[in-house]
Amino acid sequence: MTKSSQAAKVDEIQAALHAWLKPKGFRKQGRTFNRTTDDGLVQVINIQMGASDPPGTVYIPGLRENLYGWFTVNLGVYVPEVGKVLHGSEEAMRFVNEAHCCVRSRLGNLAPEHQELWWRNERVAEVVPDVLARLERDGLPFLDRFASRDALLREWKGKSRNEGAGNPPRIVMAIILVERGQKDAARELLSQQAMETQNAGHPAYVRSQATRLGVPLEDAG
């Protein structure tokens, strides 16, 4: 299939998702859907098309797959003050891209099999019911687990790593707490995060964020 016909098939899939999501409060821009919660967070659903790699690209099964002609579904939750600190995005973004979300996951990773899923673009009649069923069973409940700041703080209490592709939970929670004026609690979370040593540059990054947030950490040692 040509690039234009591939895009046309994804347009069909997108239209079917839009018809299902619109009554649930989602609005659409391009291949992304947004819904704002009562607490002012933005729930995001995005259709990502597989890239068209340049000629001569070497594909290695399980390592580098040819995903042209396939698509996947990304989900995220955007917290305005977190986006402003971590991405420099305006607090009142008119429309949120999934990459700006602090909570992120692929739809397939939320399923019982916990694996990334991609669907064939041209199999519209086959994939639409599957994607919609997975959004209803796994996707929307995941988004609703983070419908408010309080819910996010409860969900991530005691967690050091985000299971998806989002930001470290302690940093996200610290930003929310600083916004609420709970600076001591925020400093404690960032102190814990600064002790993470898997990435040599991470403690310095955490300390710079803490200073930026007005809760500087004491020097180690």
Secondary structure, 3 states (H helix, E strand, C coil): CCHHHHHHHHHHHHHHHHHHHHHHCCEEECCEEEEECCCCCEEEEEEEECCCCCCCCCCECCCECCCCCEEEEEEEEECHHHHHHHHCCCCCCCCCCHHHCCEEEECHHHCCCCCCCCEECCCHHHHHHHHHHHHHHHHHHHHHCCCCHHHHHHHHCCCCCCCCCCCCHHHHHHHHHHHCCCHHHHHHHHHHHHCCCCCCCHHHHHHHHHHHCCCCCCCCC
